Amino acid sequence: MEYPRPQLRRAAWRSLDGPWQAMFDDSTLYVDPAEVPFDRTIVVPYPPEARASGVHDRGYRRRVWYKRQISLDPALLPGPEERLMLHFGAVNYRARVWINGRFAVEHRGGHSPFSIDVTRHLDGSILEIAVQAEDDPQDMHKPRGKMDWEPEPHKIWYPRTSGIWRTVWIEKVPRAHVAQLRWTADVARWQIRLDADIAHVPEGGMANVTLKLGDRLLVGDRCLLTGPRLSRIFQLPDPGIDDARGLWMWSPESPQLIDAEIEIRSAEGNLIDSVQSYTALRTVSVEGDRFVLNSRPYFLRMVLDQGYWPDSLMVASSDQLRHDVLLIKRLGFNGVRKHQKSEDPRWLYWCDVLGLCVWGEMPSAYGFSSATIHGVMEEWKELVERDISHPCIVAWVPTNESWGVPELMNDRRQVDFVRALYHVTRALDGTRPVVGNDGWEMPCGDLVCVHDYEQDPVVLLERYGSREAVAYTLEHVQPDRRRLVIDGFTGLGRPLFLSEFGGIAMSKPGEESGWGYSVAKDSKELLTRYQQLMSAVHRCRPLSGFCYTQLTDTFLEKNGLLTEDRVPKAPIEALALATRGPQAHLQDWVLDPLGHSQRWRARRGPDFPVEWTRVGETAEVLAYPGERQPPQLEAPDIPPTEPGPSAGPPGFERRGRGGPGARARRKVA
């Protein structure tokens, strides 16, 4: 998936990623792009701090200027009833944009997208874009996630990401067009709802909506457009019994998507606009102290994912994003908590296609002020609206570990702000649970989420092994010397998650210094300790799920299950066996290395092509084209797992590729 906005796709578009003229304006001298002495080149969308940008300058960059000029080919040059839209995936932090020398727009928020209709600024076929990206790298009151305020990364913080750091692209749209989509599924009623914003509705215009499950037509709906807001509820044919319903619904074991097409037509029936999308039948909820997926209790096995790459920092290609999702599933997880980052929508697409539950999280500010309130609230609303239709997202996390609200115990305003974020999120999206403050000092929340890096499995079992133990832990135990629940919120009777734990590092002689919550001397010891921690957590019956820290090594944090180059530190099958727990053998889906059910494997067909490629060690599984092959790892002394009936020919590994509408691709040598 290369299209930057997977759930609202059109044919006429062009990426503007690549070399842009640039200039570092650290003294903020220039206010107009005509004055700027552009003196270098940056490869967009990589930030100047990343090696992939061609600059690799990690100094404090207060203001970065960008400029690029292109000539529009006839396919993108807008006619009288057409518009040219310019989209920015993310620019940190305040972006001001000029088109052909004329000021066009200002946007604040370093992690959320924005768009501009540039049609009126065009001069023939020439499009010149200038961007002023301004960011105070030491501002502690703006949303910054894991971006460090010190000159060099320290502890759990990483290099800054300045300027443009997500795809820039243009697309041609009709004057009357679909501007925004929102899909909402209701499994209990067997319905899917569409809410769409239509720009410049034509008089007497019609909307056609088509929903398909594979080749089967589910909905062919036509309605009159009476205003800019289209809302439709589609009642699907209900097969009734669970066994038949299961083939329609989305889950990590059976990630069934429903293809969608929305057309805008004139009163005479002429096609004006057509967009491709997808949705899914998937519902999440809370019932008592259980997390519920598709009306059934569901245990979440998640991993903490920072979403950084050594050469490109927070930026990745679609192949790299897909590769990470596949590795997470190969490690036995059915979910992921994307930590302190709004991830690329193409990553969410692969989570939708391959089947991975996601907790969407707001990048935090660190200090509290009115600027914090405005900045976090506005950017969070934009991010929720951006991602709300992805079936993979099953929970929202607007606040983490009291970041941005450091005095929750003493300042009533900060408690009210956390509660306000919780309620605003619930108002924007009443279909998913919301975490009040992930980790500790929770004044509210649909889920109770505890961070506990205790390394002794026996102690973890003592704290979370029974409901009586949980009640005592929530009231009296302070894993990080922090109260877990505050302000009259007990957390009892709600789903409990150990939403950060583990953090086992592995040190090697001569390796760059780093840290973890504990350190294993080699692969064998890491695997043994991981197995012991997972065994204890799986025995904690009051838990509704867990989130292990973490997926990859990230700068000074060496506590990943994978290195920063995505090489497993222990045999991936053994890690997956521990992740899935002792009851996994009772489920048929464990036979698939990607955690897909046997029925799902049989049904994927040409829309989910599978390639076979010869590999050596398990560390080489699921390499994307061009990836360097990792070294072989010494396997620990554990019995190998038996392959399932569809695990593939001996000496080969299975590679899932594709998604809705995908076609078979050439095999990788």
N, C-alpha and C positions, 0 to 999 in steps of 0.2 A: 504494500500500500504506500504509494508515493504521494497521493493527493493529500494536502495538509489538513483537510477537514473531512474526515471519512464519512460522516453521517449527512453531509449535504454536498454532493459531488456534481460537477458539471464537466462537459467535455472541453470547453474553450478556456484554458488556463495556461499559465506559464510561470515557472519558478524564476525568481530573480536572485537566487543564491549564487554565490561566486564572488569574484573580485570586485570590491567597491573602493573608490578613492576615500581616504580618511585623513583625519588630523586630530591630534590630542590637544585639546584646549584646556590645559590644567588650571590656568589662571582665569578662565571664563572671560576672555577678552572679546569674543566675537558674538554678535547677536543676529547677523544676517549671513546666509551662506555665500553671498557674493563677495564678502570680505575675507572668507576663510582661505588661507594658503594650504590647500590639500597637498600633503607631502609624503604620503605613504599609501599602502594598499592593505586592506583587510579582507580576508575571505569570509563572507557572510554565509551561514549564520553563526560562525564561531566567534566567541568574544575575544578581544585582544589579549586576554590573559592565557588563552589556550594555544598550544603549539599548532593546532590545526588551522588557526587563523592566519598563520604566516608571520605573526608579530611576537607572540609569547612574551608579553610585557606585563608583569604582575605588580607594577607600581600603582600608586593611587591615581586613578583617572577620574577627575571631577566631571569632565565633559568630553565626549567623543563626537566628532562630526563625520558624517558619511555622505557620499554623493555617487549616484550612478545615472548614466544616460543610456537609454535604449531606443531603438527604432521599432515601432510596432508593425508586425506583419499584418497583412489584410485580414487574417482570421481573428485577430484581436482588436482591430481598429473599430471602435463603436460607430454604428450608423445613427440616424436621427432618433430612432426609438430604442436605442441601446445605451448601456452604461458600462464604463470601465471601472472596476473596483480594485483597489490596492489594499492588500491585507498584510498585517504584521502579526506574527505569532506571539512575540514578546520582545519588548525593549526595556532595558533597565536604566533609569527608573521613570524619569519624565521625558517623554518624546515629543518633540516639535517637528512637524513635517512641512516642507515646501515642495510644491509641484511646479516645475517650469518657472521657478523664481518667485512664485506667489505662495504666501503662507496658507496652509490648508487646515491643519488640526493640531491640537495638543492633547496628549493622553498621559495620565498618571497611573502607575502600577507596573511593576517590573516583571510580573508573571502572567498577566492576562492579555488577550489579543485585542486588537482594534482594527477597524477598516475605514477606508476613505473612498467616496465617489470622486474620482479625479477627472471625470469627463469634461467639466467646464474649464479645467485648467490646461487641457491639451492644446498644443500648437501643431496641428497637422498630425503626423505620425511620430513626433518626438515626445518622449516621456523622460523628463529629468527629475529625479527624486533626490532631495537633500534632507538629511535627518540630523537633528541635534539631540543627542542622548545625554541627559544630565543626571548625575547621581553623586551624592555625597557618600563616599565609601565608608565613612565613620559615623553615619547617621544611625543611631540605635532605635529610632522611633518609626522607621518605615519597615514594611515586610521584607525580610532579607533571607529567611531560611537559614541555610548553613554557610552563607557567605561571610568570611572572616572580616573583622574590622581592624585586625592587626596586620602589619606588613606581610608576614608570612603565616601560612596555616599553622594553627596550634590546636592541640587536644582534639575536640570533635568538630572543629570548623575547617572549612575548605577554601580554596582560592576564590576570589571574587569573580563575578560574571558581569562585566560592564557592557553597555551598548546593546546592539542588536544580537540576540542569541537564539532566535528561532526563525523559521523560514519566512521569507518575504516573497509574496506572489501576487499576480494579477489574474483576474478573470473577467471575461465579458459576459454581461447579463442583460436581458431585456429590461426595458424601463419598468414593466410590470413583472415582478419576479418574486420567488420564494426567498425571503430574507432570513428566516430562522425557523427551526423545527424543534418540537419537543414531543417525545414519545413516552407514554405512560401505560404500563401493562397492569392488568388486574386478573390474576390467575383465578381467584375465587369466583368471579363473574365471567371468566373466559373472554375478556375484552381487551382491546388495545385502543388507547385514545391518542389522537393526533391533535396538537395545537401548533399552528403555523402562522407566522407573520408574513403577510403579503404586501409588498411595496407597490404603490400606484395601481390599485385594483382597477382593471378595465371595466367599463360600464357593461353590464350584462355578462361579465366574465364567469367562467366555470372552472372548477377544480376537479381533476380526476385523480383518484388515489387507487393504486394497485398494490396489493400485498400477496406475496407468493411464498410458499413453503417448498423449497426446491422447485420442481416443475408444476406443483399444484397451485392453482389460483384459489386464494382464500377470500380476497375482497376485490371487487371492481366497483368503486364508488364514484358517483358523479354528483356534484352539488353546485348550486348557484353561490357565487361570492357576493355577499351583501356588505362586506366591510373588510378592513385590513387584517382582521383576526379570524382565522378559520379554525373551528373546533369540531371534531368528529369523533364519535365512539363507534368502534367496529366490533360487532358481536360475531365471534368466530364459531364455526361449527364444533361443538364440544363432543369429543369422543367418549367422555364420561369416565370410564374406569381408569385407574392410575396407570396401568400397564400401557394403555393406548395414549393417554395424556403425556406420558413421559417422553414420547417421541416428538412432541411439539415444544416442550419447555427447555429453557436455557439453564444449565448448571455447569460447574467445572467438569463433571463427568460426561455431560452431553450438551456441549455448547451450541444448541440449535438456534440459528438466526433466521429471521424472516426478512426477505428482501422487499424493499419498498420503492415505489416510483410515484412522484407527485408531479402532475402536469397542470399548468395554467393555460387555459384556452379562451379565445375570444368568444363573443356572443355567437359568431358565425361558425365556431368550432375549429378555428385555426390555432395551431400550436404556438404558444408564446414562450413558455419556459418549461423546462423539464429537468428535474433533479433526481438523482439516485440516492437512496438511503437504506437503512436497515433498522430493525428493532428486534425484540424478543419477548416471549412470554416468560416473565420472571418477576416474582414478588418476594420482597424481604420484609420481615417484621420481627417483633419481639412478643413472645408469649410467656409470661411469668419470668423465669430465670433462664430462658432458652432463646438463642438466636434461631430464627426460622427462615428457611429458604423454600419457596414454593409450597408453603403450608406444612412443611415438615421440619422438625428440629435438625440443625445442621452444625457440625463441628468444624470450625475454621482452623486450618493449619497454615499460618501465615509466616512470611519472612519479611524483615525490615529491609527496604531497598532505598538506598540514597540516590540512585540515578546519576552517578558520575562516571566518566571515562577518563583514562590518564591523559590522552592527547587532546580531548575536546571538551572536558569538564561536563557541563550539564547538557551538552548537545550530542545527538546520536543519529545515525542513519536509520532508515526503516528496517534494514537487515539487522543492525545491531539491536534495535528495540525488540524485534521478533526473537532474536537469539536469546535475549535475557528472559523473555516470557517462557520460551521452551526449556531453558535451563532451570527456571524456578519450578516448573512442572516436573521435570526429570528428577529434581531433588525431593519430590514427594509432597510439595506444598499445593494446596488448593486456593491459596489467597496470598495477597501481598499488601503490605502497608507502605505506600510510597511516601517517604519521610521528608517533610519540610521542603516539598517541591511540587509545583504543578507540572505534571509530565506531559510530553508531546501527545496530542490526540491520537497519533498513529500508534503509540504504545497502548493506549486504551483500546484501539481497534484490535490489536493482536490479542489483548486480554479477552475481548469479546469473542474473537474468532476461535481462539485456542482453549478458552475456558479457564479463567482465573479471576477469583473475587478480589476486589480492590477496595481499600479504604482511602478515600480522597482526603488530602490534608492541606491545610493552609500554611504557607511559609510564614513563620512568625516574625514579629518585631521583637526587640529585646527590652526597650524601655517603655514606660507607660506615660501617656500624655494625650491631649486632645488630638494631636497629629496621629498618634497610634490608633485611636478610635476611628477616625475618618479613613485613614489609609487602609487599615486591615478590613474594616467593614465593607468599603466600596470594592476593593479588589476581590475579597472573598465572594461577594455577590456575583461579580463577573465570572469568576471561576466556576461557581456552582451552575450558573446558567450555561456556561460553555459545555460542561460535562454531564449534564443532568440526564441525557438520553442514553448514556452508555449502560447496557445491562450489567457489565462487569462491576460497576461501582455499587457496593452494598452498604456503605456507611460513610459518614462525613466526620472529619476531625478538624474543627476550626481552631482549637487551642491545644498546645502541647506543653506539658511540664511547667506550666505557669510562665512560659516565655512571653514577654510583653506585659505580663501582669505579675511582677515579682513579689508584690506585697498583698497577696490574696488574703493572708491571715490578718492583716491590719487595716486594709483600705477597702471600705464598702464600695467605692466606685469601681474598683477592679473586679470585685465579685459581680456587680451588676453588669459589667461589660461582658464577662464570660457568659452570664445568663442571657444577655442580649444576643450574643453571637449564636448561642444554642437556639433561642427562639426564632431568630431571623432565618436560620438554616431550616428549621422545622416549617416555617411559613413558606419559604421558597420551595421546599420539597418535603411533603408530608409522607412520602413513600419509603423513606430510608431512616434507620436509626441514626442519632447524632450523639457524638461523644462530647461531654461537657468540658473536660480538661484531661487529656490523656496522660496518665502516669501517676498523678497524685493531686491533692488539694481540690477534689472534685466537689463543686457546689450543686451540680445538676448532671443530667445525662440519661440517655436511654440505655447505655451500656456502662458498665463499671470496668475501667481499664487501669491495671496496675503495672508499674515498672519495678521489677525486682531482679537484681543481678546476683542474688545469692548463688554461689557456686556449688553448694552442698546439696545434692538431690534429696537427701533425707529431710533437710530443713524446708525445702520447697513443698514436699509432701506434707510435712507438719502444718505448714501455713495454709495450704489450699486443698488438702485431701478430704475434707468433710465440710458440711455447711456450718457446723459449730466452729471449726477452725477458721473458716472464712470470716464469720461474724467477729471473732476475736481479732483476726488480722486487720480487718477494716477499721476497727475501733482503736486498737492498741499498738499494732506493729507499724513501724516507720522504716521501710526498706532503705530509703535514701535520707533518713532523718527528716522526713516530711509527713505530715498528716495525710492520710489517703482520702478521707471524706471530711467536708467542712460545711458550715452554714446550715445545719439541720438535715443535710442529705446523708442518709445512712448507706445507700447503695444496696441494701438487702432486698432480695426478691427480684433483682435485675440480672441479666446475663453478665457473667464475670469473665473477663479476658486477662490473661497474663500477656499484656500487649508489648512488653519488652522484657527479654530475659536472655541468658546465655552469654554471648559476647566472648567466646573462647578464641584467643589469638594463637598463632603458631609462629614461633621464632625460628629462623634459620641462621647459621653462622654467616657473618658478612652482610646480612640483609640490612636495609635501611631501618633506622630505629623507628619504633612505633609502639603501640600499646593495645591491650585488650583488658577485659575485666578479669581474665585469668589467662595463663599462657601454657600451651602444650608444646612439648619439645619436638614432636614430629607428627606425621600423618596418623600413625597408629594410635598415639595417645589422644590426639584430637578426636578421632572417631570414637574411641572408647568413652571419653568424657561426654561427647555429644549423645551417644547412645544412653548413657546413664541419666543425663538431664531429661532427654525425651521420654525415657521409661517412667521417670517420676511424674512428669507433667501429664502423661496419658493416664496415670492412675488417679489424678486429681479430678474426681467425678463432678464437682461443682463447676468446673471450668466449661465455658462454651467455646473456648478456642485459645490459641496462643499466637505469639509473633516472636520468632527467634531473631536475635541480633547477631549477624546480619548477612545479607547476600554476598557482598564482595568486600575485600579490603578497599578502603577509601582514604588515601593519603596517610595520615598518621594512625588511623584506625586499622589495625591488622586483624580484626576479629571476624572476617568474612569466611563463609564456607568456600568461596572462590577467591582466587587472587584478583587483583584489579584488572588483569587481562582475561578474566573469566575462565581460569583453569581450576577445576575442583581440587581441593586440598586432600581429599580422600576419595576412594572409589564411589562414584555417584550412586550406584545401586545400593551400597551399604548405608549411605547417608539417607537415601529415600526410604529404605526399610525402617530405619529408626524414626524418621519423620512421620510416617504413616501410622506407626504404632502396632501393638500386638493384635488388634482386631482386624487389621487390613486383609488378612488372608480369607476372611469371611465374605469379602466383596469381590465380584468378578472383575471390577475395573482395575484392580491392582495388576492384572496381567498385562496391561498396556503401560509402557514406560512413561507415557504422558498423562496417565491418570484418566483415560477415557474408557467408558463402559464398552463391553463387548458389542452391544447392539449399536452403539454409536460408531464404533470402528467399521461395522458392516455396512452402515448407511452413508458414510461420507462420500463415496463415489467420486465422480470427476470434479465436483465442486470443492473437494478437499483432497487434491492429489497427494500421493505419498511417493517419495523417492527412496531408493535404497542406495547406500554408498558404503563401500568397505572402509572399516576403521580398524585401529589398533586398540589401544587402551580406552577405557570408558571416558577418560578425560577428553578424548577427541570427538565425542558425540556432539552432533548438532552444530558443526562449524558452519559459519556463513561464508560465502565466497570471498576469498582474499584473506581470510583470517589465518594467522600463522598457527601452525600445529603446536600444541603444548607438549611439554615433555611427559614421558610416561611416569606414573606414580607407583610406588611400591604398595601393593595391596596388603591390608592387615590380615591377620590369621582368623578369618571368619568364613563360614561355608558360603559358597556362591548361591544366589537365588536361582530357582528354576525359571527358565523363560516361559512365557505364556504361549498359547497356541498361535498368536499372531505377532510374536516378537520378531519374526523375520528369519531369513536363512542364516545358518551358522556363519559367523565372520562378518555379518552385515548389521547395520543399524538403521532403524526406521527414521525417516525425516518427514514431518508433516509440513506442507506448504500450501498457502492459498487462503481462501475464504469465500465470501459470497461472490459469485461470478468469476472466481479464479479459473484459470485454465492451466493445463499441464505445462510445466517449464522443462527446459533441458536439464538433464542430470548433471550434477556436479562431479567432475572427475575425481 
